[in-house]
Amino acid sequence: MIAELGLAALWLSAALAVLQMVSGALGLRDSASPHALYARPAAVVQAFLATLAFFLLLYAFAVTDLSIKLVATNSHSAKPFIYKLTGTWGNHEGSMLLWIAVLALSGGLLGGLERRMPEKTMSATLMVQGFVALGFYAFLILSSNPFERLPVPAVEGSGLNPLLQDIGLAIHPPTLYIGYVGLSVAFSLAMGALITRQVTPEFAKVMRPWVLGAWVFLTFGITAGSYWAYYELGWGGWWFWDPVENASLMPWLAATALLHSVSVLAARDALRTWTIMLGVLAFSMSMLGTFLVRSGVLTSVHAFAVDPERGAFILGLLGLYIGGALVVFAMRASSIAEGKRFTATSREGALVFNNVMLSAILAIVLLGTLYPLLTEAFDVRVSVGPPYFNPAGAIFAIPMFIVMAIGPLLRWKDDKPGRIQFEAAMLAAIVIAIVAVVAVLGDYAILPLLGLALSVALAVAAFLPLRGRNIRRVPTATWGMVLAHFGVAVSLFGMACESAFTSERLAAVAPGDTTQVADWTVKLESVDPVAGPNWTAIEARVLAARGDEEPTVLTPQARNFWSPPQPTSESALITRLDGQLYAVIGDSAGVDANGKERWQLRVWWKPFVTFIWYGGLLIALGGIVSIVGRLQVDLKRRKAKALGDARRDDLDEIKGGDTLPEPAE
């Protein structure tokens, strides 16, 4: 009965998406029409039903209902309970149902709570949101039904991919999906404003929380996914430029540009057309990521490889949504007022420059991701990896970081570069000094060296907008900007140190043997068989010590899961403030001269590698603090309007509410 209820809830949700779309279209023609009133309640009820469908599937996985094909294919009665739950979205159909549930919830919140936009614009927005949702409902119900029954219940399930049997599955996909769906709401808002020609600061104030929230979740999801892959895959790296990794990075790059653009539109009434275009681009990248992961064109540990027909369905949705949006943009963009002008030497100018740099990096990642797929269509296999992405991206990332350091110090609309010449000279001196000192100490590649120097300069620059201000009166949203920019510096510092200073040792050792990596002494004590709930393993007991400190025990494993059968490598880590020791046990390497069996032991010392993820968390925290600041500004605005003080309202928005505050005089 669970499967039938879930499928019925999906069909009803799809019907409500049609009602929402039609009612929104009627409201666009005549907002006073009684039929236009159905869009909001349709969105709210649809949110309830789609969420109900997801929780019914979650229950089916929790109880291992083997009469449902999806459960039998992706679960097992002996699997730990937490992985039964996370297995709900550890597959194609379940993950798409989670996507739709979040999409419907977002639409319900938008329709039920938002009252600041003109009714016609809201009708157009809900129409677009219903149209987007309807396509995904059709995809799920017609080609990826998660509630399909088996003719005869399975005796036992096939189990979940062992690489996904990790707590990371509970964090990484849901946060990414919330980010993706937040961009779909931003897309609907952008199209609604474009259709009604209401691309105004008021529209931007409504759009900004959705973009900021989506950006926070994408940041957290990418950070969590990077660390998950780092410790789970056993290859010692934190980013491989895997096409599916890039599928989450591309929407983040577009969302970062959109976030800054919509903030300028909200506070300064500029970048109107640019904001709409970035709204379309950000959602395009999330749709492209969906296609790459679920089309079957990629072979990756991250990908849900499915049959080409489903990939064609998603590609059709991508063409329909984005193609239609571009047609509307081409027809209406010329009718959007230009907005306020500004000079190149202004804070708006710095933001536009960095948005162009972000767009260029996005184009580089997009080209590097799609090029191997295009060549493979002609039976030519090529591999695009760090030798392409790192230098090509650095061409645009380095000037972006430089402008990011000085941009928040500039005034709005127009400024003279000479006014901040002291700050610029100080930051330049920091970069030059660090490059000179590190270059003398060793022979390091130029990109890690520049990254290290720029990270320190960015860390200092992040706090310069606070100079000369009363700290207690600095707006909360400004602290969010400071934290986010400081987080970028921390992550860049970790990336540069890991790239420049990592030490690696691969040794064939027998129990009792020692090896050295950096200033660590590593000793293999023993190798023993162990067993888990649904796997067996060879576990090494390794003692690692640095200097005169007490040895720390590491227990890396080489596991073999039996349902489904698959080997995995479980790394073991020692975390210190200045880095991580990373150990992996490999296969048998024969016997030594004394007849002892030797084992492959690979050990890395990665200085400050954890700063990569600390920085990512700081960036996300900065976004959260900015959201809190926005809520405070909205509360001030409402109080000011209640008192009839419109002038105070405008002043709060420009001086206190903007994430990029005026520098001190």
C-alpha positions as CSV (number, residue, x, y, z in Angstrom):
1,M,0.0,0.0,0.0
2,I,3.0,2.3,0.6
3,A,4.0,2.2,-3.0
4,E,0.5,2.9,-4.3
5,L,0.1,5.9,-1.9
6,G,3.4,7.3,-2.9
7,L,2.6,7.0,-6.6
8,A,-0.8,8.6,-6.1
9,A,0.8,11.5,-4.2
10,L,3.1,12.0,-7.2
11,W,0.3,12.0,-9.7
12,L,-1.7,14.5,-7.6
13,S,1.4,16.7,-7.2
14,A,1.8,16.7,-11.0
15,A,-1.8,17.7,-11.5
16,L,-1.3,20.5,-9.0
17,A,1.7,21.7,-10.9
18,V,-0.5,21.9,-14.0
19,L,-3.1,23.9,-12.0
20,Q,-0.3,26.2,-10.6
21,M,1.0,26.8,-14.1
22,V,-2.4,27.5,-15.7
23,S,-3.6,29.7,-12.8
24,G,-0.3,31.6,-12.9
25,A,-0.8,32.2,-16.6
26,L,-4.3,33.5,-16.0
27,G,-3.1,35.7,-13.3
28,L,-0.5,37.1,-15.7
29,R,-3.3,38.2,-18.0
30,D,-5.6,39.4,-15.3
31,S,-4.5,39.4,-11.6
32,A,-8.1,40.1,-10.5
33,S,-9.4,36.9,-12.2
34,P,-10.7,34.4,-9.6
35,H,-8.9,31.6,-11.4
36,A,-5.6,33.4,-10.7
37,L,-6.1,32.8,-7.0
38,Y,-5.4,29.0,-7.3
39,A,-1.7,29.3,-8.0
40,R,-0.6,29.9,-4.4
41,P,-2.7,27.2,-2.7
42,A,-1.8,24.8,-5.5
43,A,1.9,25.4,-4.7
44,V,1.4,24.8,-1.0
45,V,-0.7,21.6,-1.4
46,Q,1.8,20.3,-4.0
47,A,4.6,20.8,-1.5
48,F,2.8,18.7,1.1
49,L,2.0,15.9,-1.4
50,A,5.5,15.7,-2.9
51,T,7.1,15.6,0.6
52,L,4.6,12.9,1.6
53,A,5.7,10.8,-1.4
54,F,9.4,11.2,-0.4
55,F,8.7,10.1,3.2
56,L,6.7,7.1,2.0
57,L,9.8,6.0,0.0
58,L,12.0,6.7,3.0
59,Y,9.8,4.4,5.1
60,A,9.9,1.7,2.5
61,F,13.7,1.8,2.6
62,A,13.7,1.9,6.4
63,V,11.7,-1.4,6.6
64,T,13.4,-2.9,3.6
65,D,10.2,-3.4,1.6
66,L,11.5,-5.9,-1.0
67,S,8.3,-5.8,-3.0
68,I,9.4,-2.4,-4.3
69,K,11.9,-2.7,-7.1
70,L,14.0,0.3,-6.1
71,V,14.4,-1.0,-2.5
72,A,15.3,-4.5,-3.7
73,T,17.9,-3.1,-6.1
74,N,19.5,-0.7,-3.7
75,S,19.2,-2.1,-0.2
76,H,19.7,-5.2,1.9
77,S,18.3,-6.4,5.1
78,A,21.7,-6.8,6.7
79,K,22.8,-3.2,5.8
80,P,23.3,-0.8,8.8
81,F,20.1,1.2,9.4
82,I,21.6,4.6,8.6
83,Y,22.6,3.3,5.2
84,K,19.1,2.0,4.6
85,L,17.9,5.5,5.1
86,T,20.5,7.3,3.1
87,G,20.1,4.6,0.4
88,T,16.8,6.3,-0.3
89,W,18.6,8.9,-2.4
90,G,21.7,6.9,-3.2
91,N,20.2,5.9,-6.5
92,H,18.7,7.6,-9.6
93,E,15.0,7.4,-8.8
94,G,15.2,8.2,-5.1
95,S,17.5,11.1,-5.7
96,M,15.2,12.6,-8.3
97,L,12.3,12.2,-5.9
98,L,14.3,14.1,-3.2
99,W,15.0,16.7,-5.8
100,I,11.3,17.1,-6.6
101,A,10.3,17.2,-2.9
102,V,12.7,20.0,-2.3
103,L,11.5,21.8,-5.5
104,A,7.9,21.5,-4.4
105,L,8.7,22.7,-0.8
106,S,10.5,25.7,-2.2
107,G,7.6,26.5,-4.5
108,G,5.2,26.1,-1.5
109,L,7.2,28.5,0.6
110,L,7.4,31.0,-2.3
111,G,3.7,30.8,-2.9
112,G,2.6,30.7,0.7
113,L,4.8,33.4,2.3
114,E,6.1,35.9,-0.3
115,R,3.9,39.0,-0.4
116,R,6.4,41.7,-1.5
117,M,6.2,41.3,-5.3
118,P,3.4,42.7,-7.5
119,E,0.8,40.0,-8.1
120,K,1.4,39.8,-11.8
121,T,5.1,39.2,-11.3
122,M,4.3,36.6,-8.7
123,S,1.8,34.9,-11.0
124,A,4.4,34.8,-13.7
125,T,6.9,33.3,-11.3
126,L,4.6,30.6,-10.0
127,M,3.7,29.8,-13.7
128,V,7.4,29.3,-14.5
129,Q,7.9,27.3,-11.3
130,G,5.0,25.1,-12.0
131,F,6.3,24.5,-15.6
132,V,9.7,23.5,-14.2
133,A,8.2,21.2,-11.7
134,L,5.9,19.6,-14.2
135,G,8.8,18.5,-16.4
136,F,10.5,16.7,-13.5
137,Y,7.2,15.1,-12.4
138,A,6.8,13.8,-16.0
139,F,10.4,12.5,-16.0
140,L,9.9,10.7,-12.6
141,I,6.5,9.2,-13.3
142,L,7.0,8.2,-16.9
143,S,10.6,7.0,-17.0
144,S,11.9,6.7,-13.4
145,N,9.0,5.6,-11.2
146,P,10.5,5.0,-7.7
147,F,7.4,3.1,-6.5
148,E,7.4,0.4,-9.2
149,R,6.4,-3.0,-7.7
150,L,8.1,-6.3,-8.5
151,P,5.8,-9.1,-9.7
152,V,7.1,-11.3,-6.9
153,P,8.9,-9.7,-3.9
154,A,12.6,-10.3,-3.8
155,V,14.0,-12.8,-1.3
156,E,16.9,-10.4,-0.5
157,G,18.1,-7.0,-1.8
158,S,21.1,-6.4,-4.0
159,G,22.6,-3.8,-1.6
160,L,24.0,-0.3,-2.0
161,N,27.2,0.7,-3.8
162,P,29.9,0.3,-1.1
163,L,31.4,3.6,-1.9
164,L,28.1,5.2,-0.9
165,Q,27.9,3.4,2.4
166,D,29.2,6.3,4.3
167,I,27.8,9.2,6.4
168,G,28.8,11.5,3.6
169,L,25.8,10.3,1.7
170,A,23.6,11.7,4.4
171,I,25.1,15.2,3.9
172,H,26.5,15.7,0.4
173,P,23.6,14.9,-2.0
174,P,20.8,16.6,0.1
175,T,22.7,19.8,0.5
176,L,23.6,19.9,-3.2
177,Y,20.0,19.3,-4.2
178,I,18.8,22.1,-1.9
179,G,21.3,24.4,-3.7
180,Y,20.2,23.3,-7.1
181,V,16.6,23.8,-6.3
182,G,17.3,27.2,-4.8
183,L,18.7,28.2,-8.2
184,S,15.5,26.9,-9.8
185,V,13.5,29.4,-7.7
186,A,15.9,32.1,-8.6
187,F,15.4,31.2,-12.3
188,S,11.6,31.3,-11.9
189,L,11.8,34.7,-10.2
190,A,14.1,36.0,-12.9
191,M,11.8,34.8,-15.6
192,G,8.7,36.2,-13.8
193,A,10.3,39.6,-13.5
194,L,11.5,39.5,-17.1
195,I,8.1,38.5,-18.5
196,T,6.4,41.4,-16.6
197,R,9.3,43.8,-17.1
198,Q,9.6,44.3,-13.4
199,V,13.4,43.9,-13.0
200,T,13.6,46.3,-10.1
201,P,15.5,46.6,-6.8
202,E,12.3,45.3,-5.0
203,F,12.5,42.2,-7.2
204,A,16.2,41.7,-6.4
205,K,15.4,41.9,-2.6
206,V,13.0,39.0,-3.0
207,M,15.4,37.0,-5.2
208,R,18.5,37.6,-3.1
209,P,17.6,35.3,-0.1
210,W,17.0,32.4,-2.5
211,V,20.3,32.9,-4.3
212,L,22.1,33.3,-1.0
213,G,20.5,30.3,0.5
214,A,21.2,28.2,-2.6
215,W,24.8,29.4,-2.6
216,V,25.3,28.5,1.0
217,F,24.0,24.9,0.5
218,L,26.1,24.5,-2.7
219,T,29.2,25.7,-0.8
220,F,28.6,23.3,2.1
221,G,27.7,20.4,-0.3
222,I,30.8,20.8,-2.4
223,T,33.0,21.1,0.7
224,A,31.4,18.0,2.3
225,G,31.7,16.1,-1.0
226,S,35.3,17.0,-1.5
227,Y,36.2,15.7,2.0
228,W,34.1,12.6,1.5
229,A,35.9,11.7,-1.7
230,Y,39.3,12.6,-0.1
231,Y,39.0,10.1,2.7
232,E,36.8,7.5,1.0
233,L,38.4,6.9,-2.4
234,G,41.9,6.3,-0.9
235,W,43.9,8.1,-3.6
236,G,44.9,11.0,-1.4
237,G,43.5,13.9,-3.4
238,W,40.8,16.4,-2.5
239,W,39.7,17.3,-6.1
240,F,40.3,15.3,-9.3
241,W,38.4,17.5,-11.8
242,D,36.1,14.5,-12.2
243,P,33.2,15.5,-14.6
244,V,30.7,14.9,-11.9
245,E,32.7,17.0,-9.4
246,N,32.6,19.7,-12.1
247,A,28.9,19.3,-12.4
248,S,28.5,20.8,-8.9
249,L,31.3,23.3,-9.3
250,M,29.8,25.0,-12.4
251,P,26.4,26.0,-10.7
252,W,28.4,27.3,-7.7
253,L,30.6,29.5,-10.0
254,A,27.4,30.9,-11.7
255,A,25.6,31.3,-8.3
256,T,28.6,33.2,-6.9
257,A,28.5,35.7,-9.8
258,L,24.7,35.9,-9.5
259,L,24.9,36.6,-5.7
260,H,27.1,39.6,-6.2
261,S,25.0,40.9,-9.1
262,V,21.7,40.6,-7.4
263,S,23.1,42.4,-4.3
264,V,24.2,45.3,-6.5
265,L,20.7,45.4,-8.1
266,A,19.0,45.4,-4.7
267,A,21.2,48.1,-3.2
268,R,22.2,50.3,-6.2
269,D,19.6,49.5,-9.0
270,A,22.3,48.5,-11.4
271,L,23.2,45.3,-13.5
272,R,19.6,44.6,-14.3
273,T,20.1,42.6,-17.5
274,W,23.2,41.0,-16.2
275,T,21.3,39.7,-13.1
276,I,18.6,38.1,-15.3
277,M,21.2,36.5,-17.5
278,L,23.1,35.0,-14.6
279,G,19.8,33.7,-13.1
280,V,19.3,31.8,-16.3
281,L,22.9,30.7,-16.5
282,A,23.0,29.4,-12.9
283,F,19.9,27.2,-13.4
284,S,21.3,26.1,-16.8
285,M,24.4,24.8,-15.0
286,S,22.3,22.9,-12.4
287,M,20.3,21.3,-15.2
288,L,23.5,20.4,-17.1
289,G,24.8,18.8,-13.9
290,T,21.6,16.7,-13.6
291,F,22.1,15.6,-17.2
292,L,25.7,14.6,-16.8
293,V,25.1,12.6,-13.6
294,R,22.0,10.8,-14.8
295,S,22.3,10.5,-18.6
296,G,24.8,7.5,-18.6
297,V,27.3,9.5,-20.7
298,L,29.8,9.5,-17.8
299,T,31.5,6.7,-16.0
300,S,32.2,7.9,-12.5
301,V,31.9,6.8,-8.9
302,H,29.6,9.8,-8.4
303,A,27.3,9.1,-11.4
304,F,24.0,7.4,-11.5
305,A,24.5,5.8,-14.9
306,V,21.1,5.1,-16.4
307,D,19.8,4.2,-19.8
308,P,20.2,6.7,-22.7
309,E,16.5,7.2,-23.0
310,R,16.3,8.9,-19.6
311,G,19.3,11.0,-20.5
312,A,17.5,12.1,-23.7
313,F,14.5,13.0,-21.5
314,I,16.6,15.2,-19.3
315,L,18.4,16.7,-22.3
316,G,15.0,17.6,-23.7
317,L,14.0,19.3,-20.5
318,L,17.3,21.2,-20.5
319,G,16.6,22.4,-24.1
320,L,13.0,23.3,-23.3
321,Y,13.7,25.2,-20.1
322,I,16.9,27.0,-21.1
323,G,16.0,27.4,-24.7
324,G,12.6,28.9,-23.8
325,A,14.3,31.2,-21.2
326,L,16.8,32.5,-23.8
327,V,14.0,33.2,-26.3
328,V,12.1,35.2,-23.7
329,F,15.3,37.0,-22.8
330,A,16.0,37.9,-26.4
331,M,12.4,39.2,-26.8
332,R,12.3,41.2,-23.5
333,A,15.9,42.2,-22.6
334,S,15.8,45.3,-24.7
335,S,12.7,46.6,-22.8
336,I,14.5,46.4,-19.4
337,A,15.6,49.8,-18.2
338,E,19.4,50.2,-18.0
339,G,19.5,51.1,-14.3
340,K,22.1,53.4,-12.7
341,R,25.4,53.9,-14.3
342,F,28.8,53.6,-12.7
343,T,32.5,53.9,-13.6
344,A,35.0,51.1,-14.0
345,T,36.9,52.4,-10.9
346,S,33.9,51.8,-8.5
347,R,32.8,48.9,-6.4
348,E,30.2,48.0,-9.0
349,G,33.0,48.0,-11.6
350,A,35.1,45.6,-9.4
351,L,32.1,43.3,-9.1
352,V,31.4,43.3,-12.8
353,F,35.1,42.5,-13.4
354,N,35.0,39.6,-11.0
355,N,31.8,38.3,-12.4
356,V,33.4,38.3,-15.9
357,M,36.3,36.3,-14.4
358,L,34.0,33.8,-12.7
359,S,32.2,33.4,-16.0
360,A,35.5,32.8,-17.8
361,I,36.5,30.1,-15.2
362,L,33.0,28.6,-15.7
363,A,33.6,28.5,-19.4
364,I,37.0,26.8,-18.9
365,V,35.4,24.1,-16.6
366,L,32.5,23.6,-19.0
367,L,34.8,23.1,-22.0
368,G,37.1,20.8,-20.1
369,T,34.1,18.7,-18.9
370,L,32.3,18.4,-22.2
371,Y,35.3,18.2,-24.6
372,P,36.1,14.5,-23.8
373,L,32.4,13.6,-24.3
374,L,32.4,15.4,-27.7
375,T,35.6,13.6,-28.9
376,E,34.3,10.3,-27.7
377,A,31.4,10.6,-30.0
378,F,33.9,10.4,-32.8
379,D,35.7,7.4,-31.3
380,V,38.6,9.6,-30.0
381,R,39.3,9.2,-26.3
382,V,41.0,12.1,-24.5
383,S,41.5,12.9,-20.8
384,V,41.3,16.4,-19.5
385,G,42.7,16.9,-16.0
386,P,44.8,19.2,-13.8
387,P,47.3,20.1,-16.5
388,Y,44.5,21.9,-18.3
389,F,42.2,23.1,-15.5
390,N,44.8,24.4,-13.1
391,P,46.8,26.8,-15.4
392,A,43.8,27.8,-17.6
393,G,41.7,28.6,-14.5
394,A,44.6,30.5,-12.8
395,I,44.8,32.9,-15.8
396,F,41.4,34.3,-14.6
397,A,41.5,33.4,-10.9
398,I,44.6,35.4,-10.1
399,P,43.3,38.7,-11.3
400,M,39.9,37.9,-9.7
401,F,41.6,37.4,-6.3
402,I,43.5,40.7,-6.7
403,V,40.3,42.6,-7.5
404,M,38.5,40.7,-4.7
405,A,41.0,42.1,-2.3
406,I,40.6,45.8,-3.2
407,G,37.1,45.8,-4.5
408,P,35.3,46.1,-1.1
409,L,37.5,49.2,-0.4
410,L,36.1,51.1,-3.3
411,R,33.1,53.5,-3.2
412,W,29.9,52.9,-5.0
413,K,29.3,54.5,-8.5
414,D,32.7,56.3,-8.8
415,D,36.0,56.4,-7.0
416,K,39.6,57.4,-7.5
417,P,42.1,54.5,-7.2
418,G,44.6,56.8,-5.5
419,R,42.3,56.9,-2.4
420,I,43.2,53.3,-1.6
421,Q,46.9,53.4,-2.8
422,F,48.2,52.7,0.7
423,E,46.1,49.5,1.1
424,A,46.9,48.4,-2.4
425,A,50.6,48.9,-1.8
426,M,50.5,47.0,1.5
427,L,48.8,44.0,-0.1
428,A,51.2,44.0,-3.0
429,A,54.1,44.1,-0.6
430,I,52.7,41.1,1.3
431,V,52.5,39.1,-2.0
432,I,56.0,40.1,-3.1
433,A,57.6,39.3,0.2
434,I,56.0,35.9,0.5
435,V,56.9,34.9,-3.0
436,A,60.5,36.0,-2.4
437,V,60.9,34.2,0.9
438,V,59.3,30.9,-0.2
439,A,61.2,30.9,-3.5
440,V,64.5,31.2,-1.6
441,L,63.6,28.3,0.7
442,G,62.9,25.8,-2.0
443,D,62.1,25.1,-5.7
444,Y,58.3,25.3,-5.9
445,A,55.9,25.5,-8.8
446,I,54.8,29.0,-9.6
447,L,51.0,28.5,-9.2
448,P,51.2,27.1,-5.6
449,L,53.6,29.9,-4.8
450,L,51.3,32.6,-6.1
451,G,48.3,30.9,-4.4
452,L,50.1,31.0,-1.0
453,A,51.1,34.6,-1.4
454,L,47.6,35.7,-2.5
455,S,45.9,33.7,0.3
456,V,47.8,35.7,2.9
457,A,47.0,39.0,1.2
458,L,43.3,38.1,0.9
459,A,43.2,37.1,4.5
460,V,44.4,40.6,5.5
461,A,42.2,42.3,2.9
462,A,39.1,40.5,4.2
463,F,39.2,42.6,7.4
464,L,40.2,46.0,5.8
465,P,36.6,47.1,5.3
466,L,36.3,47.1,9.1
467,R,39.2,49.5,9.6
468,G,38.2,52.7,11.3
469,R,34.7,51.5,12.1
470,N,33.0,50.9,15.4
471,I,33.0,47.1,15.5
472,R,29.8,47.0,17.6
473,R,27.9,49.0,14.9
474,V,29.1,47.0,11.9
475,P,26.0,45.4,10.2
476,T,25.6,41.7,10.5
477,A,25.6,41.3,6.8
478,T,29.0,43.0,6.6
479,W,30.4,40.4,9.0
480,G,29.0,37.8,6.6
481,M,31.0,39.3,3.8
482,V,34.2,39.4,5.9
483,L,33.8,35.8,7.0
484,A,33.1,34.6,3.4
485,H,36.1,36.4,1.9
486,F,38.3,35.2,4.8
487,G,37.1,31.7,4.1
488,V,38.2,32.0,0.5
489,A,41.7,33.0,1.7
490,V,41.8,30.0,4.2
491,S,40.8,27.6,1.5
492,L,43.3,29.0,-1.0
493,F,46.0,28.7,1.6
494,G,45.2,25.1,2.2
495,M,45.2,24.3,-1.6
496,A,48.5,26.0,-2.1
497,C,50.2,24.3,0.8
498,E,48.9,20.9,-0.1
499,S,50.0,21.3,-3.7
500,A,53.5,22.7,-2.9
501,F,54.6,20.8,0.3
502,T,52.9,17.4,0.2
503,S,55.3,14.4,0.8
504,E,54.5,10.9,-0.3
505,R,56.0,7.5,0.4
506,L,55.0,4.1,-1.2
507,A,56.7,1.2,0.5
508,A,56.5,-2.6,0.7
509,V,56.8,-3.3,4.4
510,A,56.5,-6.4,6.6
511,P,55.2,-6.3,10.2
512,G,57.9,-4.7,12.3
513,D,59.3,-2.6,9.4
514,T,59.4,1.2,9.4
515,T,59.3,3.9,6.7
516,Q,59.7,7.6,6.7
517,V,57.5,10.4,5.2
518,A,58.5,14.0,5.9
519,D,59.3,14.1,9.6
520,W,57.0,11.2,10.4
521,T,58.2,7.7,11.3
522,V,55.6,5.1,10.3
523,K,55.8,1.5,11.5
524,L,53.7,-1.5,10.4
525,E,52.8,-3.5,13.5
526,S,50.5,-6.2,12.0
527,V,48.0,-7.0,9.3
528,D,44.9,-8.9,10.4
529,P,41.5,-10.0,9.0
530,V,38.4,-8.2,10.4
531,A,34.7,-8.4,9.6
532,G,31.9,-5.8,9.5
533,P,28.1,-6.1,9.1
534,N,28.3,-6.6,5.3
535,W,32.0,-6.7,4.6
536,T,35.3,-8.4,5.4
537,A,38.7,-6.7,5.4
538,I,42.4,-6.8,5.8
539,E,43.2,-4.2,8.5
540,A,46.7,-2.9,9.2
541,R,47.8,-1.6,12.6
542,V,50.2,1.2,11.9
543,L,52.1,3.3,14.5
544,A,53.0,6.9,13.4
545,A,55.0,9.4,15.4
546,R,56.6,12.7,14.7
547,G,59.7,13.6,16.7
548,D,59.6,12.5,20.3
549,E,55.8,12.4,20.6
550,E,53.9,9.2,21.5
551,P,53.0,7.0,18.5
552,T,49.4,7.2,17.3
553,V,47.6,4.1,16.0
554,L,46.3,4.1,12.5
555,T,44.1,1.3,11.1
556,P,43.7,1.6,7.3
557,Q,41.6,-1.2,5.7
558,A,41.2,-2.9,2.4
559,R,37.5,-4.0,2.4
560,N,35.6,-6.4,0.4
561,F,31.8,-5.9,0.4
562,W,29.7,-8.9,-0.5
563,S,26.4,-7.3,-1.4
564,P,27.1,-6.1,-4.0
565,P,30.6,-7.5,-4.3
566,Q,33.2,-4.7,-4.5
567,P,36.6,-3.9,-3.0
568,T,37.2,-0.5,-1.4
569,S,40.1,1.2,0.3
570,E,39.5,2.8,3.7
571,S,42.1,5.4,4.6
572,A,43.2,6.3,8.1
573,L,44.1,9.8,9.1
574,I,46.0,11.7,11.8
575,T,44.9,15.3,12.0
576,R,47.1,18.0,13.3
577,L,46.8,21.8,13.2
578,D,49.5,21.9,10.5
579,G,48.2,19.1,8.3
580,Q,47.2,15.4,8.0
581,L,49.0,12.1,7.8
582,Y,47.1,9.9,5.4
583,A,47.7,6.2,5.2
584,V,46.3,3.4,2.9
585,I,47.0,-0.3,2.9
586,G,47.3,-2.1,-0.4
587,D,47.8,-5.6,-1.7
588,S,50.3,-8.2,-0.7
589,A,53.8,-7.5,-2.1
590,G,55.3,-11.0,-1.6
591,V,57.6,-12.0,1.1
592,D,60.9,-10.6,2.4
593,A,64.2,-12.3,3.0
594,N,63.0,-13.5,6.4
595,G,59.9,-15.1,4.9
596,K,57.5,-12.4,6.3
597,E,54.7,-11.3,4.0
598,R,55.1,-7.7,2.8
599,W,52.3,-5.2,2.2
600,Q,52.0,-2.1,0.1
601,L,51.7,0.9,2.4
602,R,51.1,4.3,0.9
603,V,51.5,7.3,3.3
604,W,51.2,11.0,2.6
605,W,51.9,14.1,4.8
606,K,49.7,16.9,3.6
607,P,50.6,20.3,5.3
608,F,47.5,22.4,6.1
609,V,45.3,20.4,3.8
610,T,42.4,20.7,6.4
611,F,42.4,24.4,5.8
612,I,40.7,23.7,2.4
613,W,37.6,22.4,4.2
614,Y,37.8,24.9,7.1
615,G,37.8,27.6,4.6
616,G,34.8,26.1,2.8
617,L,32.9,26.0,6.1
618,L,33.8,29.6,6.8
619,I,32.5,30.6,3.4
620,A,29.2,28.9,4.1
621,L,29.1,30.4,7.6
622,G,29.6,33.8,6.0
623,G,26.6,33.2,3.8
624,I,24.5,32.2,6.8
625,V,25.5,35.3,8.8
626,S,24.6,37.4,5.7
627,I,21.1,35.7,5.7
628,V,20.7,36.7,9.3
629,G,21.8,40.2,8.5
630,R,19.2,40.3,5.7
631,L,16.5,39.2,8.1
632,Q,17.5,42.0,10.4
633,V,17.4,44.6,7.6
634,D,13.9,43.3,6.6
635,L,12.7,43.7,10.2
636,K,14.1,47.2,10.3
637,R,12.4,48.0,7.0
638,R,9.0,46.8,8.2
639,K,9.3,48.8,11.4
640,A,10.3,51.8,9.5
641,K,7.4,51.5,7.1
642,A,5.1,51.0,10.1
643,L,6.3,54.3,11.4
644,G,6.1,55.9,8.0
645,D,9.8,56.6,7.9
646,A,10.5,55.7,4.2
647,R,13.8,57.7,4.2
648,R,15.2,55.6,7.1
649,D,14.2,52.5,5.2
650,D,16.3,53.5,2.2
651,L,19.2,54.5,4.3
652,D,19.3,51.2,6.2
653,E,19.3,49.3,2.9
654,I,22.2,51.2,1.4
655,K,24.3,51.7,4.5
656,G,23.6,48.7,6.7
657,G,22.0,46.0,4.6
658,D,24.5,45.6,1.8
659,T,26.9,42.7,2.1
660,L,29.6,45.1,0.6
661,P,29.6,48.0,3.0
662,E,30.9,51.5,2.4
663,P,34.5,51.8,3.5
664,A,35.4,54.1,6.3
665,E,36.3,57.6,5.4
